[in-house]
Amino acid sequence: MDTITMTQGEVKVGDPLPLPVQMEILAALGIPAEKQRKDCPIAIASTGHSKVMIGITEPNLLHQLKPDLAKLTEISFRTGCNGYYVFTLHPDDPILVHGRMFAPAIGIAEDPVTGNANGPLGAYFITYGLFGKEKEEFAFEAVQGEAIGRMGKIGVKVLIAQGKPVKVKITGRAVIVFSTELEL
């Protein structure tokens, strides 16, 4: 296995989505409003590919989600964002984030591990002040794919300038799952 690091694209983190849209998203994901983390507004973050960030309070709920994929697809067309990253935080553990990413509007019911969700999450953390803005960088590890039996881990490093995320790098291990040769 080889370790690969990728620098992601331009960092953009939006304002919280309008409250009615937030409530629609929570309902489509099957998340009771009281299980949303109050310090994690539902907002769109991007480092090249945008995702809606949804922080929840309970790991058990994360692994039990059965989202309404048709409803998420419909919401995607209105928000212009095709992915929904639901996460829990574990500041006292070596793995800070456990998450699940749904993007049914582009044919992905659930992505087992994705830098296109965890990278923007790092920028979101800094923008919303969850882990401080005074540092020059912030790094964490995230686990994804547990609920579908395809667990993977990804490292995220956010470079910070003047309290804002300016660059995001993701690191993971590449595993060959299929190989072939073609003769022409």
For each residue, the residues with C-beta under 8 A, 3 or more apart:
1: 173 174 175
2: 173 174
3: 171 172 173 174
4: 171 172 173 174
5: 169 170 171
6: 115 169 170 171
7: 167 168 169
8: 11 47 48 115 119 120 167 168 169 170
9: 46 47 48 49
10: 46 47 48
11: 8 46 47 120 123 164 165 166 167 168
12: 45 46 47 50 123
13: 43 44 45 46 120 123 124 127 128 165
14: 17 43 44 45
15: 43
16: 22 41 42 43
17: 14 21 22 25 42 43 44 52 79
18: 21 22
19: 22 23
20: 23 24
21: 17 18 24 25 42 75 78 79
22: 16 17 18 19 25 26 42
23: 19 20 26 27 33
24: 20 21 27 28 71 75
25: 17 21 22 28 29 42 52 54 72 75 84
26: 22 23 29 31 32 33 36 42 54
27: 23 24 30 31 68 71
28: 24 25 67 68 71 72 75
29: 25 26 54 65 67 68 72 84 86 102
30: 27 65 66 67 68
31: 26 27 35 36 54 56 61 65 86
32: 26 35
33: 23 26 36
34:
35: 31 32 56 57 58 61
36: 26 31 33 40 42 54 55 56 57
37: 40 55 56 57 89
38:
39: 55 128 130
40: 36 37 53 54 55 128 130
41: 16 128
42: 16 17 21 22 25 26 36 52 53 54
43: 13 14 15 16 17 52 53 124 128
44: 13 14 17 50 51 52 53 79 81
45: 12 13 14 50 51 53 120 121 123 124 127
46: 9 10 11 12 13 49 50 51 120 123
47: 8 9 10 11 12 116 119 120 123 168
48: 8 9 10 116 119
49: 9 46 83 116 120
50: 12 44 45 46 80 81 82 83 120
51: 44 45 46 81 83 84 85 101 116 117 120 121
52: 17 25 42 43 44 79 81 83 84 85
53: 40 42 43 44 45 85 87 120 121 124
54: 25 26 29 31 36 40 42 84 85 86 87
55: 36 37 39 40 86 87 88 89
56: 31 35 36 37 61 62 86 87 88
57: 35 36 37 61 88
58: 35 61 62 88
59: 62 63 88 90 98
60: 63 64
61: 31 35 56 57 58 64 65
62: 56 58 59 65 86 87 88 98 99 100 147
63: 59 60 100 146 147
64: 60 61
65: 29 30 31 61 62 86 100 147
66: 30
67: 28 29 30 71 72 84 102 104
68: 27 28 29 30 71 72
69: 72 73 102 104 109
70: 73 74 104
71: 24 27 28 67 68 74 75
72: 25 28 29 67 68 69 75 76 84 102 104 105
73: 69 70 76 77 104 105
74: 70 71 77 78
75: 21 24 25 28 71 72 78 79
76: 72 73 79 80 81 82 103 104 105
77: 73 74 80 105
78: 21 74 75
79: 17 21 44 52 75 76
80: 50 76 77
81: 44 50 51 52 76
82: 50 76 103 105 106
83: 49 50 51 52 101 102 103 106 108 111 116 117
84: 25 29 51 52 54 67 72 101 102 103
85: 51 52 53 54 99 100 101 117 118 120 121
86: 29 31 54 55 56 62 65 99 100 101 102
87: 53 54 55 56 62 97 98 99 100 121 142
88: 55 56 57 58 59 62 97 98 99
89: 37 55 96 97 130
90: 59 93 95 96 97 98
91: 96
92:
93: 90 96
94: 141
95: 90 98 141 142 143 153
96: 89 90 91 93 140 141 142
97: 87 88 89 90 118 121 140 141 142 143
98: 59 62 87 88 90 95 142 143 144 146
99: 62 85 86 87 88 117 118 121 142 143 144
100: 62 63 65 85 86 87 110 144 147
101: 51 83 84 85 86 108 110 111 114 117 144
102: 29 67 69 72 83 84 86 108 109 110 111
103: 76 82 83 84 106 107 108 111
104: 67 69 70 72 73 76 107 108 109
105: 72 73 76 77 82
106: 82 83 103
107: 103 104
108: 83 101 102 103 104 111
109: 69 102 104
110: 100 101 102 147 148
111: 83 101 102 103 108 114 117 144
112: 144 145 148 150 151 152
113: 144 145 150 151 152 153 154 172
114: 101 111 117 118 144 154
115: 6 8 118 119 154 156 170 172
116: 47 48 49 51 83 119 120
117: 51 83 85 99 101 111 114 120 121 144
118: 85 97 99 114 115 121 122 142 144 154 156 170
119: 8 47 48 115 116 122 123 156 168 169 170
120: 8 11 13 45 46 47 49 50 51 53 85 116 117 123 124 168
121: 45 51 53 85 87 97 99 117 118 124 125 142 156
122: 118 119 125 126 138 140 156 157 158 165 168
123: 11 12 13 45 46 47 119 120 126 127 158 165 168
124: 13 43 45 53 120 121 127 128 130
125: 121 122 128 130 131 138 140 158
126: 122 123 129 130 131 133 138 158 160 163 164 165
127: 13 45 123 124 164 165
128: 13 39 40 41 43 124 125
129: 126 132 133
130: 39 40 89 124 125 126
131: 125 126 138 140
132: 129 135 138
133: 126 129 160 163 164
134: 163
135: 132 138 160
136: 159 160 161
137: 157 158 159 160
138: 122 125 126 131 132 135 157 158 160
139: 155 156 157 158
140: 96 97 122 125 131 155 156
141: 94 95 96 97 153 154 155 156
142: 87 95 96 97 98 99 118 121 153 154 156
143: 95 97 98 99 146 151 152 153
144: 98 99 100 101 111 112 113 114 117 118 151 152 154
145: 112 113 148 149 150 151 152
146: 63 98 143 149 151
147: 62 63 65 100 110
148: 110 112 145
149: 145 146
150: 112 113 145
151: 112 113 143 144 145 146
152: 112 113 143 144 145 172
153: 95 113 141 142 143 172 173
154: 113 114 115 118 141 142 144 170 171 172
155: 139 140 141 170 171 172
156: 115 118 119 121 122 139 140 141 142 168 169 170 171
157: 122 137 138 139 168 169 170 171
158: 122 123 125 126 137 138 139 165 167 168
159: 136 137 165 166 167 168 169
160: 126 133 135 136 137 138 163 164 165 166
161: 136 164 166
162:
163: 126 133 134 160
164: 11 126 127 133 160 161
165: 11 13 122 123 126 127 158 159 160 168
166: 11 159 160 161
167: 7 8 11 158 159
168: 7 8 11 47 119 120 122 123 156 157 158 159 165
169: 5 6 7 8 119 156 157 159
170: 5 6 8 115 118 119 154 155 156 157
171: 3 4 5 6 154 155 156 157
172: 3 4 113 115 152 153 154 155
173: 1 2 3 4 153
174: 1 2 3 4
175: 1
176: 179
177:
178:
179: 176
180:
181:
182:
183:
184:
